[in-house]
Amino acid sequence: MKKIQLLFICLLTVTFSSCEKDDICDANTATTPKLIIEFYDILNPTVKKNVTNLAIKEINTTTSIVFNGTSKIKIPLKTNLDLTKYSFILNSTDAAIDNEDFLQFNYSRQNLFVSRACGFKTNFTLNPTTPFIKTETSIPDGYWIQNVIIATSNITSENEIHVKIYF
């Protein structure tokens, strides 16, 4: 009888010791970071400048995100390619004065396992020789983006500015 009880206790111990907590990804767990862009005044480069009706649309998509009255934005990079190209349309709500520039961000990706519940996250490193390519529409109206500075090439969190745009 004691052998059966001992066997039963061992079986219970093995069963419960192999259990894991529920697979729920904590909201505070780091996930794939977005690209953080901050806008500055080209005439006074130390002063942040708010964008007005800035529509950002990834090329070959129909959905755009509109930012208004902010100097800092977050946009996602593709996790399955080494580049993401966006259309940046300033004053997007007024066709008479809108101005569209394109920025293509070039990077390498590193997939990191976070946990079974959270899966993988992707960190990015902007290309050291050509981190971005700036182009204009087929009908040139002058660049509204005057200068682009890479503040940090490693995109591992959303706690710092990655790109500074001057206009």
C-alpha positions as CSV (number, residue, x, y, z in Angstrom):
1,M,0.0,0.0,0.0
2,K,2.8,2.4,0.9
3,K,4.4,1.7,-2.5
4,I,1.2,2.6,-4.3
5,Q,0.9,5.9,-2.2
6,L,4.6,6.7,-3.0
7,L,4.1,5.9,-6.7
8,F,1.0,8.1,-6.7
9,I,2.8,11.0,-5.0
10,C,5.7,10.7,-7.5
11,L,3.3,10.7,-10.3
12,L,1.6,13.9,-9.0
13,T,4.9,15.6,-8.5
14,V,6.1,14.9,-12.0
15,T,2.7,15.9,-13.5
16,F,2.5,19.3,-11.7
17,S,6.2,20.1,-11.9
18,S,6.1,19.9,-15.7
19,C,3.1,22.4,-15.9
20,E,3.8,25.9,-17.0
21,K,2.0,29.1,-16.2
22,D,-0.6,30.2,-18.7
23,D,0.8,31.4,-22.0
24,I,-0.2,35.0,-21.8
25,C,2.1,37.7,-23.1
26,D,2.5,40.5,-20.5
27,A,1.6,43.9,-21.9
28,N,4.9,45.2,-20.6
29,T,7.0,42.8,-22.7
30,A,9.1,44.4,-25.3
31,T,7.8,43.8,-28.8
32,T,9.0,44.8,-32.3
33,P,9.8,48.5,-32.0
34,K,8.4,51.2,-34.4
35,L,10.7,53.8,-36.0
36,I,10.5,57.0,-34.0
37,I,10.8,60.2,-36.1
38,E,11.0,63.7,-34.7
39,F,10.5,66.9,-36.7
40,Y,12.7,70.0,-36.4
41,D,12.7,73.5,-37.8
42,I,15.2,73.8,-40.7
43,L,15.8,77.5,-39.8
44,N,16.4,76.8,-36.1
45,P,17.7,73.1,-36.0
46,T,17.5,72.8,-32.2
47,V,13.7,73.6,-32.1
48,K,11.2,70.9,-32.6
49,K,8.5,71.7,-35.1
50,N,4.9,70.3,-35.3
51,V,3.6,68.8,-38.5
52,T,0.3,69.9,-40.0
53,N,-2.0,67.3,-41.5
54,L,0.9,64.9,-42.2
55,A,-0.4,61.8,-44.0
56,I,2.0,58.9,-44.0
57,K,1.2,55.9,-46.3
58,E,3.2,52.9,-47.0
59,I,3.8,52.4,-50.7
60,N,1.4,49.9,-52.3
61,T,-1.2,50.2,-49.6
62,T,-4.3,52.3,-49.4
63,T,-4.4,53.1,-45.7
64,S,-2.7,56.3,-44.4
65,I,-2.1,57.6,-40.9
66,V,-2.7,61.3,-40.4
67,F,-0.7,63.2,-37.7
68,N,-1.5,66.8,-36.8
69,G,0.0,69.1,-34.3
70,T,2.8,66.8,-33.1
71,S,6.6,66.8,-33.5
72,K,7.1,63.1,-32.9
73,I,5.6,60.1,-34.7
74,K,6.0,56.3,-34.7
75,I,5.8,54.2,-37.9
76,P,6.3,50.5,-38.3
77,L,9.0,48.9,-40.5
78,K,8.4,45.7,-42.4
79,T,9.5,42.6,-40.5
80,N,9.7,40.4,-43.7
81,L,11.8,42.7,-45.9
82,D,14.9,44.8,-45.5
83,L,13.3,48.0,-46.6
84,T,10.1,50.0,-46.1
85,K,9.0,52.9,-48.3
86,Y,6.6,55.6,-47.1
87,S,4.9,58.5,-48.7
88,F,5.0,61.6,-46.5
89,I,2.3,64.1,-47.5
90,L,2.5,67.5,-45.7
91,N,-0.8,69.5,-45.6
92,S,-2.6,66.4,-46.9
93,T,-6.0,67.8,-46.4
94,D,-5.6,70.6,-48.9
95,A,-4.8,69.5,-52.5
96,A,-3.8,73.1,-53.4
97,I,-0.8,73.1,-51.0
98,D,-0.1,69.5,-50.2
99,N,3.5,68.3,-50.8
100,E,4.5,64.7,-51.1
101,D,8.0,63.3,-50.5
102,F,9.0,59.6,-50.3
103,L,11.4,58.1,-47.8
104,Q,12.7,54.5,-48.2
105,F,14.3,53.1,-45.1
106,N,16.9,50.4,-45.7
107,Y,17.8,48.1,-42.8
108,S,18.8,44.6,-41.6
109,R,16.6,42.6,-39.3
110,Q,17.3,40.4,-36.3
111,N,14.5,38.2,-35.1
112,L,14.7,37.5,-31.3
113,F,12.7,34.9,-29.4
114,V,10.8,36.6,-26.6
115,S,8.8,33.8,-25.1
116,R,6.4,31.1,-26.1
117,A,3.5,33.4,-25.3
118,C,4.9,36.5,-27.0
119,G,6.7,34.8,-29.9
120,F,9.4,36.7,-31.7
121,K,10.2,40.4,-32.0
122,T,12.3,42.0,-34.7
123,N,15.0,44.6,-34.1
124,F,16.3,46.6,-36.9
125,T,19.7,48.2,-37.8
126,L,19.6,51.0,-40.4
127,N,22.0,50.4,-43.3
128,P,25.3,52.2,-42.4
129,T,25.9,53.4,-46.0
130,T,22.4,54.1,-47.3
131,P,20.0,54.2,-44.3
132,F,17.3,56.0,-46.4
133,I,16.6,57.2,-49.9
134,K,14.6,60.4,-50.3
135,T,12.7,60.9,-53.6
136,E,9.9,63.1,-54.8
137,T,6.7,62.5,-56.9
138,S,6.8,62.3,-60.6
139,I,5.6,65.9,-60.8
140,P,8.2,67.8,-58.8
141,D,7.0,70.5,-56.4
142,G,10.1,70.8,-54.3
143,Y,11.0,68.8,-51.3
144,W,9.3,69.8,-48.1
145,I,11.7,67.4,-46.2
146,Q,14.9,69.5,-46.3
147,N,17.2,67.2,-44.3
148,V,17.2,63.8,-42.7
149,I,19.6,62.9,-39.9
150,I,19.9,59.4,-38.4
151,A,20.0,59.9,-34.6
152,T,20.6,56.2,-33.9
153,S,20.9,53.3,-36.3
154,N,19.9,50.5,-33.9
155,I,16.1,50.3,-33.5
156,T,15.7,48.1,-30.5
157,S,13.1,50.1,-28.5
158,E,10.8,53.1,-28.7
159,N,12.5,55.0,-25.9
160,E,14.7,57.1,-28.2
161,I,14.6,59.1,-31.4
162,H,15.8,57.2,-34.5
163,V,15.4,59.7,-37.2
164,K,15.3,63.5,-37.3
165,I,13.5,65.3,-40.2
166,Y,14.1,69.0,-40.8
167,F,11.6,71.1,-42.7
